[in-house]
Amino acid sequence: MLLGLGAALGAAALFGVAAILQAVGSRKVPTESELDPRRLGGFIVALLKQPAFLAALVLNLAGFGLHFVALRLLPLYLAQAGIAVSLVVTALLATRLMSDQLSALEWSAVIAVCIGLGLLAVSAGDAGASAQHHGLTIGVIVGLVVIAVLGALASRSQHGVSTALLGLLAGLGYAGVAISARLLRDGSLSELLHSPTSYTLPISGALAFILYSLALQRGSVTLATTPMIALQTITPAAVGVFVLDDAVRNGWWPAAILGFLLSAAGSVILVRFESVKA
């Protein structure tokens, strides 16, 4: 438990710094970028020419290594709640290094999200056994197609709401990473190569990374990051508890529900006020 939580917090610190570097690199690419197969190659090449973006990519890969350890050792909602600490790191750095300025209400919303995710963390019981789940695997695949289609539509807009929507879709993509990592079974290389989750994991991560980059082009780092963090935390948490037999500690269901409501409310407040400013 301690090793897994330490890995999650270490990953959160790396992800928080990477978000700022990713924003710097993404904003140096033309803002008319879209999630369009005909233009996607050029967009990716343009991103890879930015040193800040390359640094963000390295930090994200290192963070994912730690995150993967947490996902294999902890219940999904505890692993994801630890990762959510990156929201605070990102918000603090965004206000100091970029043009983002948060009001007292918005800082309260950030704190509410973190407290809510903390309540989810302390409510954690034992992780369910890792196992193949064909229905869930199909759901992840279908979800990736839906996320890609909605992302292509949202990327056509430069409005502040598109920033939040792209961040939300990125969060769902990263949720697919967490779920796929949990569904991976220990086995031989041949078994891994024949497992659909060996492919949904990197595809989910790549799609989420691109969507997040598009979101960072259009609005504030906080507006892009908050819905992403909330969805990548809450979605796997729900899947873990209701599908994969992750346990909630006895008597802690009220705290878990309160944590969910605080996280959701804080995210809505940030998206609402940040999109108005954008």
Disulfide bonds with the S-S distance in Angstrom:
none
